[in-house]
Amino acid sequence: MSGKNGISEDLSRRIDKLAARSALMRQKIIEDALSHGRSLAWQEKWIEGVQDGIEEADRGDVATAEDIAAVLNKYNPT
């Protein structure tokens, strides 16, 4: 059965959920999927990753300057 604009009910619900989580408009989500090859699954995963990163930062779970220097020195020894 079709929902909004001939899109299946399942896809329509996923788009609505993604729009609510990302503050993007339905039209932008659909446009990204069609014009830029960003499938709905890719967009859902991207938003989930961004939200996970924000939650980590809110908990203070971020790299320190020393952490970054250690990684840079590991791959680019002086």
C-alpha positions in Angstrom: 0.0 0.0 0.0 1.3 3.5 -0.8 1.7 6.3 1.6 2.8 9.9 1.0 3.7 10.6 -2.6 3.3 7.0 -3.7 6.0 5.8 -1.3 5.3 2.6 0.7 4.0 3.0 4.2 7.2 1.4 5.6 9.5 3.8 3.7 7.3 6.7 4.6 7.5 5.9 8.3 11.3 5.5 8.0 11.6 8.9 6.3 9.4 10.5 9.0 11.5 8.9 11.7 14.7 10.0 10.1 13.3 13.6 9.6 12.5 13.8 13.3 15.9 12.5 14.4 17.9 14.7 12.0 15.8 17.9 11.7 15.9 17.4 7.9 12.7 17.8 5.9 11.3 14.7 4.1 12.0 16.4 0.8 15.7 16.8 1.6 16.0 13.1 2.7 14.4 11.9 -0.5 16.4 14.3 -2.6 19.7 13.1 -1.0 18.6 9.5 -1.7 17.8 10.2 -5.4 20.4 12.8 -6.3 23.4 11.9 -4.3 23.0 8.1 -3.9 22.5 8.3 -0.1 20.1 5.5 0.5 17.7 5.6 3.3 19.7 2.9 5.1 22.9 5.0 4.6 21.2 8.1 6.0 19.8 6.2 9.0 23.2 4.8 9.8 24.8 8.3 9.4 22.4 10.0 11.7 22.9 7.1 14.3 26.6 7.6 14.1 26.4 11.4 14.6 24.0 10.9 17.5 26.4 8.4 19.1 29.3 10.8 18.7 27.3 13.6 20.3 26.4 11.3 23.3 30.0 10.4 23.7 31.1 14.0 23.7 28.3 14.9 26.2 29.8 12.2 28.5 33.2 13.7 28.0 34.5 10.6 26.1 36.6 12.5 23.7 40.2 12.4 22.6 42.6 14.6 24.5 45.4 16.6 22.8 47.8 13.9 24.1 45.7 11.1 22.6 45.8 12.9 19.2 49.6 13.5 19.4 50.2 9.9 20.2 48.3 8.7 17.1 50.0 11.3 14.9 53.4 10.4 16.2 52.7 6.7 15.8 52.1 7.2 12.0 54.4 10.1 11.4 57.5 9.6 13.6 59.9 12.6 13.7 
